[in-house]
Amino acid sequence: MARLRPIPVLLFVFLATIVLGQRPLGSRVVDAASLEPLPYASVVCLRTGESVITNAEGVFRMIEVVEADTLVISYLGYQRFQTIVATMRQLPEARLLPLRTELSAVQVVGRSDAVYDLVIASGKHLRQLGKYEGKVYFELETRTAERTVEGIECFYNGSFNGANIEALDLKQGRIGLLPDKNRFVVNLNTSRGFMLLHPAESNGAFPATPLQYRSRKALRRDFELTVLSITYDTDELYHIRFTPKDSGGAFFQGELWVDARTAVVRSLQLDCDSCTRHPFQAIFPGDELHGLELHYRQTYVPWQGRSMLNTIEMEYALTYHGSAGDPRLAARAEDLALDRRMRTKGILHLYAPDVQFILPLFRYDAGQTDYRKVLSMPYDSAFWAEAPGLVPTERQLQDQALFAKEGLLVGNNSTLDRSGRKGRGFFESNYAFWSAQQRIGLKGTLAEGAYVPPVAMSTEVTANEVHLVVQLFLNVDRTDTGYRTFSATVFDGFSSYCHLDDKRNADLLLNIFFDLCEIERRRMQAALDQPGLSIERIRAIHANAEKSMDHTTGKFLKETRYGMDAEEMAQWNGRVVSELGVDNFALFGILKGGK
């Protein structure tokens, strides 16, 4: 396990990068009559197909647009708003008009079999949409007692099949946490919850929906359907309410907006006030979850002649009950209640259909949650400066400042304090990122029998006692002129161990090893900074650098006899001083003679 010294941090810096011929655009989307903001409205650039959504205050920002680009702004129940960027800059906001609605046909349609057939056809259509992919933005916050205790931002490569999310592969992530009476609230893998909810497929993880049914008889048995309204845009859009006949928590209630002619779903809302079927679990044995309320919404947009997911909203509230007999609570604050009500809201947005990120070149330990992956990922500030995330609201900016001042940062250009309370236990990382201002060490504890212990007072050391693993992390992004790269040297504490009798010599060996890897990374980065490289060439440079790193460190361990040869250690330390300006002998209080 690596121990690092803390460094100052700056949380969630949003900067706009100006590209030749492009300027950022920011505006607001509101109801034309009331001027109330329209949250999570879709704003699409027709030239690129990329989109953003408005935040809770109706505000959006697009980074890479030109003056002649055409924007289409859409919100369910409103007429589409279309204009060019140059015109949008002159408007105070985008004001959307409501669609024309007729209610005269409601009673007739609501009593017929046609509405049940339409819902069944809609479910079939969702199952037949097929596979598609794109870049995905994910934002989540958890609040308790009117206080934000968790904030997450992630970007993924998303793979979809109809209404279902098949995979979310992490590109970059950052997390802010604020303690609630000395305890952190974490949603370990909330993106997994989005993936488990299949609105048009039967599954045991969530309550049933009407779109999962194949027969009118079965659908009538379990649900009452009512047409609330019919609106007319380019399509005849039916707004349908569904109510389960069994209110025990095994069925969703909600609303559906669907094109009556094509059975294409425009939006789906699912609600469950007391869910008995859900995938959420307490983090510790003996703890329990009570009173789960769940609200889920999907919206779809047309893209190249087909319908695809645009935005998913999931909000859930629950009471977390901590076990009174849990020894963890023996030292808790006296005012820490066993029951805490928490509310979590997440937004997942497919903003670039048919486009994928180049995922970082890095080998994660198998089975890691999103939290662990973010912990193991160096912070790429240039990526975040250009990332098209939601514009933060004033309250979110205040929350972020609290995270930086009083809480805990995971990612966010920070290094955890492993020497303090916040850096231990759940948040303790098995990865360390190289820095001239930091030295690392290993705990040296493994399960009994996991290694052959060294012989007491032995003057020889073998690979049984020392095994060090470092990776060269590489993030690659496409730009208008080619590719941008960001690299970091990452010590892998999952796979490494160092069991030497003398801890000071062990730390010296470990840090010189790590420094030699950093030298190879700098050489790699210099090669990557050459203009005009193809992605194939970039991958080859990375592979060759890791091969050269393994060769150099292998030679170092052999020539120094795993740190036992003081003269050879001094020679290699001199190389590090020359290349990096870091003198490990001085830092660890070792004289030139090796004592």
Buried (B, 14 or more C-beta within 10 A) or exposed (E): BBBBEBEEEEBBEEEBEEBEEBBBBEBBBBBBEEEEBBBBBBBBBEBBBBBBBBBBBBBBBBBBBBBEBBBBBBBBBBBBBEBBBEEBEEEEBBBBEEBEEEEEEBEEBBEEEBBBEBBBBBBBBBBEBEEBBBBBBBBBBBBBEEEBBBBBBBBBBBBBBBBBBEEBEBBBBBBBBBBBEEBBBBBEBBBBBBBBBBBBBEBEBBBBBBBBBEEEEEBBEBBBBBBBBBBEBEBBBBBBBBBBEEEEBBBBBBBBBBBBEEBBBBBBBBBBEEBEBBBBEBEEEEBBBEEBBBBBBBBBBEBEEEBBBBBBBBBBBBBBBBBEEBEEBEEBEEEEEBEBBBBBBBBBBBBBBEBBBBBBBBBBBEEBBBBBBBBBBBBBBBBBEBBBBBBBEEEBEEBBBBBBEEBBBBBBBBBBBBEEEBBEEEBBBBBBBBBEEBBBBBEEEEEEEEBEEBEEEEEEBEEEBBEBBBBBBBBBBEEEEEBBBBBBBBBBBBBBBBBBEEEEBBBBBBBBBBBBBBBBBBBBBEBBEEEEBEEEBBBEBBEBBBEBBBEBBEEBBEEBBBBBBBEBBBEBBEBBBEBBEBEBBEEBEBEEEBE
